[in-house]
Amino acid sequence: EDQVTQSPEALRLQEGESSSLNCSYTVSGLRGLFWYRQDPGKGPEFLFTLYSAGEEKEKERLKATLTKKESFLHITAPKPEDSATYLCAVRNNAGNMLTFGGGTRLMVKP
Amino acid sequence: DTGVSQNPRHKITKRGQNVTFRCDPISEHNRLYWYRQTLGQGPEFLTYFQNEAQLEKSRLLSDRFSAERPKGSFSTLEIQRTEQGDSAMYLCASSFLWGGEFSYNEQFFGPGTRLTVL
């Protein structure tokens, strides 16, 4: 059974204070690791897909990296508008569903 | 707006009543998914359709739950005889399957329907 664990559960940062969110996973045949952002009361918003170890993707202040066991979401010089819950999910080679972690709730204070 | 839409956005019902939610996917997408999310947790897979065929169902989808996608476009999720444990956010997502045998499949989510069972 696929498993995804995200840490920390919650993270408080000062504006401009860079940090990383972790996503550890076990999956039978990775067919993609996905990062989403979710604001309170809204659906998840797609950010990145990573398909193979060593792959990196960037978008504004966010950079996602992937190894064979984990993924990191690096946030550089965050702003208050980056405050949200960040979700990590995996898709295996047998199914078509996503298995999500519990998310990291990020709070950036001005 | 060409994103995934869901209706209603909020539903309050009494235990034992039936409820139905609707999802309209991104128009060119051939796959549609339903997930459930409770407070503080990540979404959990319920079921998915490729065009009008329901291809996979989770163990979470009890006999009280039924989903349809009659013409391969919009989908409905019905919950019969609701229970308090059904209170959650119900999320719909859609994707376009491409890449042949090694398929790629980014899923795009709607805003969700928040169900409260009293």
Interface residues (C-beta under 8 A of the other chain):
Chain A: V4 R31 G32 F34 Y36 G41 K42 G43 P44 E45 F46 T49 Y51 L87 A89 R91 G95 N96 M97 L98 T99 F100 G101 G102 G103
Chain B: V4 Q6 R31 Y33 Y35 G40 Q41 G42 P43 E44 F45 Y48 L55 E56 S58 L91 A93 F102 S103 Y104 N105 E106 Q107 F108 F109 G110 P111 G112 R114
